[in-house]
Amino acid sequence: MAPVLELSGVHAGYGGVKAVRGVDLTVGEGEFVVLLGPNGAGKSTTLRVLSGLLKPSAGVVRLSGRDITRVPGHRRPALGLGHVPEGRQIFPDHTVLENLRLGAFGLRRDRTAEKRLLTEMLDLFPRLAERRDQRAGTLSGGEAQMLAVARALMSRPKLLVLDEPTLGLAPLRAAEVFTHIKRLNTDQGLPILLVEQLAMVALKLADRAYVLERGTVALSGPAAEVAADPAIQSVYLGAD
Ligand code: ATP
């Protein structure tokens, strides 16, 4: 079976800057994959190519075997790409419920399906249920992150892509977000690609890991092996 996500030989950059050079990366059915690397290694650039914000200069992006390299970014969610962008980008003046409804791609004409999904999300994230009529701009950082995840799930994605979901969160809140993400993977089998600064924590959650350095994959393999790699230990020890 084709992997859910496949990046193959991806090159991308900004004008003269080559940020990503020949990246190969896959996420299989039910897999939890983490993408690590120091600042400026090309993680965000890789995700921009994946979400369609940035056109690769070479290479192919496939979702469930389908070549989506040339599909515009705004059409990718409907194809199954659930992206939680860095900075969350929820609508602060809308309520929690309104934000969730805005995530229901392709379901707008099907009120029954939308209602069922909303109920599911509120069951999955009880904290959001308690705050359903609250303006999203007044949520705490952790709650806002959970709203961003729940909103992405409203489109029933084949793959959930998360860009540094714990950025700026207190350790306890970060742990809550991780618990939710892990549960989505283990309970629902949702494939996940996570970009995360907290490398050692992320490696404990993930099945497999890729480490980017200066735009190329420097190391990849089962998360436990990557965590035990002396090169990783020296880069990240004390970083978490
Ligand atoms: P971080 O962990 O700091 O977010 P990253 O691994 O996500 O880093 P990228 O943001 O992908 O790294 O950056 C890769 C390279 O591309 C860096 O050298 C960066 O300076 C450069 N770069 C990123 N965005 C732009 C841009 N809009 N214009 C020019 N260069 C950019």
Boltz pocket constraint, residues with backbone or C-beta under 6 A from the ligand:
constraints:
  - pocket:
      binder: B
      contacts: [[A, 14], [A, 17], [A, 18], [A, 19], [A, 37], [A, 38], [A, 39], [A, 40], [A, 41], [A, 42], [A, 43], [A, 44], [A, 45], [A, 46]]
      max_distance: 6.0
